[in-house]
Amino acid sequence: MSLRTRLVAALVAVAAVSLAGAGVATSVVFSRSQLRQVDDNLDRVAGSVEALALDGSPAARREIEQIAPGLFVTRLGADGQVVFAISARAAGDDPVSFDAGELWADGQPADEIRHLTVSATVENDRDRDDGQGRLRVRVSALDDGGVLAIGAPLHEIDEARRNLIGIEFGVALAGLAFATLAGVVLVSVGLRPLRRIERAALDIAEGGDLDREVPGVSTSTEIGRLAHALDVMLGRIRDAFATRDETESDLRRSEERMRRLVADASHELRTPLAAISAYAELFDRGARDRPEDLDRAMHGISAETARMRALIEDLLLLARLDEDRPLVAEHVDLSMIVADAVDAAITVAPDWPISAELPDSAPMTGDAVRLRQVIDNLLANVSAHTPAGTATTVRLRTDPTASVLTVSDNGPGMDRDDAARAFERFHRADSSRSRAEGTPAGSGLGLSIVAALVEAHGGVVTLDAAPGHGVSIEIRLPVEPAGGAS
């Protein structure tokens, strides 16, 4: 059974119960009102009838018939026997008789006024097959110990009540028909938003258009809240698919980057391995017996081994950073780390002058070893790719949100393409940055490590360069958080 059918059936059932209850209540109230009027009429004539009933003469009886025309009047003696009885008259003047002996209770007369509805026999009844009717009787005690009963036939009230029931039944049928029709219309109109939601859901399921909004969103109605819940669900599904697509894209980029890294690493490792193989071959060809060739072979093997070790360590560091492994978080003074790195660079490469502008302190939370590696790589990059005498300026400033480190030189600079790819792994800008004489070729990972370490600290690194105007690298690192080190 559909929801619309159930709702209409429930509405019709409620209407039927309500109409039936109203009909029963109306019939009961009507009957009680009519009986109350009959009782009032019997009470009004009772005083006059009681005085004449005590007389009991034929003249008194005739006077009773005049005072209470059509009423049933019976007097019982103190012994419970009928002294006289006047039959009531039904419609068409049919006599209505009643066994007045039923009014005697346990051989004692009534000692109070009572109003009773009793069954009576209608003589010569042409309307009722069973010849039965009803009387409304007023029973009271007389001064001589007898009982006086005055009754009125209820055929008119019964007929009116039957007519009322028939009218109520007809009205109920008409009301149920109207309730059914109105229920179908109202339920159809009320469920119209639900049908729109159904069509939208089917369209989304068939077409896969998750960007479509569910119609009828509202917080004031149940269907509106259902539409809102479906809309929220679709939004979350869209977000889940977007996250999945983004994750898959990241995985593809990561896989591509890994393939490129493996290829580049293989290419980089091939050179030192070839050199080591050549030195080993030189050793086998007799260098062991010639001190000058032996020294050359051993020195070459040691240098190439160190080069491979440095390359492998850089690759391992980048791999750990790619896996988002957390760095050490501790309170550090970035100004002191920069000062130590500058002193070390001046000592190692005195031909490349360095000037530093540092604040007294620059507190932050980070990994002191990795921050030192960032600065060392930047300074080593200058000495490795610029001619001797190139001046370098290191500036560190702080603001309420970050510490900003700038390393700039007045070397030959870079062209636009090399500057755009400066932080790519294994990229070298030697075409625009003259390599210092005698400096071994680097792996092209120095600036890549700088970018990865800065990003791991929640910072940002940018490069500004132009041919003949040097290179300026700016690093922006967040200051120490209020909660301190983690």
Secondary structure as GFF3:
##gff-version 3
##sequence-region A 1 486
A	DSSP	alpha_helix	3	55	.	.	.	ID=ss1
A	DSSP	alpha_helix	58	67	.	.	.	ID=ss2
A	DSSP	beta_strand	72	76	.	.	.	ID=ss3
A	DSSP	beta_strand	82	86	.	.	.	ID=ss4
A	DSSP	beta_strand	88	89	.	.	.	ID=ss5
A	DSSP	beta_strand	95	97	.	.	.	ID=ss6
A	DSSP	three_ten_helix	100	103	.	.	.	ID=ss7
A	DSSP	beta_strand	114	122	.	.	.	ID=ss8
A	DSSP	beta_strand	132	141	.	.	.	ID=ss9
A	DSSP	beta_strand	147	153	.	.	.	ID=ss10
A	DSSP	alpha_helix	155	190	.	.	.	ID=ss11
A	DSSP	alpha_helix	192	207	.	.	.	ID=ss12
A	DSSP	alpha_helix	222	284	.	.	.	ID=ss13
A	DSSP	three_ten_helix	287	289	.	.	.	ID=ss14
A	DSSP	alpha_helix	291	322	.	.	.	ID=ss15
A	DSSP	beta_strand	330	333	.	.	.	ID=ss16
A	DSSP	alpha_helix	334	348	.	.	.	ID=ss17
A	DSSP	beta_strand	354	357	.	.	.	ID=ss18
A	DSSP	beta_strand	363	366	.	.	.	ID=ss19
A	DSSP	alpha_helix	368	385	.	.	.	ID=ss20
A	DSSP	beta_strand	392	398	.	.	.	ID=ss21
A	DSSP	beta_strand	402	409	.	.	.	ID=ss22
A	DSSP	alpha_helix	416	420	.	.	.	ID=ss23
A	DSSP	alpha_helix	446	456	.	.	.	ID=ss24
A	DSSP	beta_strand	460	465	.	.	.	ID=ss25
A	DSSP	beta_strand	471	478	.	.	.	ID=ss26
###
